[in-house]
Amino acid sequence: MVAGLCVGLVGCDEAVEQTHAGTPVDDEVTFRTLFDNGLELNGPLMNGMRMNGMRMNGMRMNGMRMNGMRMNTSELNNFAITSGSLISALLDSIQRSGADLVDAEYDFDYEIAPGSYEHKKLKIAGVVQSSTDADIYFNDVRYQVDASTWDYLCRDGASNPTEAIALNFAWDESNGTRLEYPDAFTWACRGAALAKAVEWGYAPWRTASSTSLKDAHQAAVRMIRADYCGNGTTHTVNGNPIDVSDRWSIQTPGTVWPVEAKWGPDGAVCLNTPRRASWSRATVIAECVAAGKGVLPYCTNSNPSEFGGLLMTQANAL
């Protein structure tokens, strides 16, 4: 995206000062025992284009080439995601982040057809820090429609504007798999699986009992979408309630619902009755076998770590 990229590939110039003290705090409580699952990996926007998997420094993925980032005509350097999901960049020898980057713009080329690109601009219109999790920041990101109009990058299922969380790495839209390109970054729209997994406690930059939660985040993305086979195929509808728990007790059970499945980064590691009656266990198992995953065993207890699981869902089949 910018010269002097600092996302693990090259070193960074030392900043003179870092400031984001003026970033406002969001007082919305986002954690609870029961969650609504959902179909979307990330939010739909810009007439169907999904702003997933942006790669910086002139490199390209998912049809986007990232160019320069600037603020008030001045170039921003050393773009990085720090302190969890906080966007940071260097401007005039000051490392700025949070609310200090409001109105920052950057360019990209969107591939409208193979080999044919249309120039676009994005802008950070606002940044709010979560009141419940100091390492989560919600970004109001807009894209330029014309010379005087900016529209919201992220919208929820009801087309209401929503914010985005900045995540390192990219995700393959076809199968939901994390792509560990060190120079990639994704705007994860709130209300879709990538952001939900963060807000439910499985932020990929965190650790639990000295274990990285990066795989737990990927497992949660599979879980939220009922992607049992780990190939991107969902088996649910938006709004289906699930009771989530995990091997670290980040989330704990709040119901006596039957165990549905246990989850790892590649999908379910065991399966009882799917959360939607539209898909029988036999149907899902057949899909997984066809996808090369093999036969999923039955879950036999209420320990999320059975069969190497990281997370567990309980659900009443609807």
Secondary structure by P-SEA (a helix, b strand, c coil): ccccccccccccccccccccccbbbbcccccccbbbbbcccccccccccccccccccccccccbbbcccccccccccccccccccbbbbbcccccccccccccbbbbbbbcccccbbbbbcccccccccccccccbbbbbbbbbccccbbbbcccccccccbbbbbbccccccccccccccccbbbbccccccaaaaaaaccccccccccccaaaaaaaaaaaaaccccccccccccccbbbbbbcccccccccccccccccccccccccccccccccccaaaaaaaaaaacccccccccccccccccccbbbbbccc
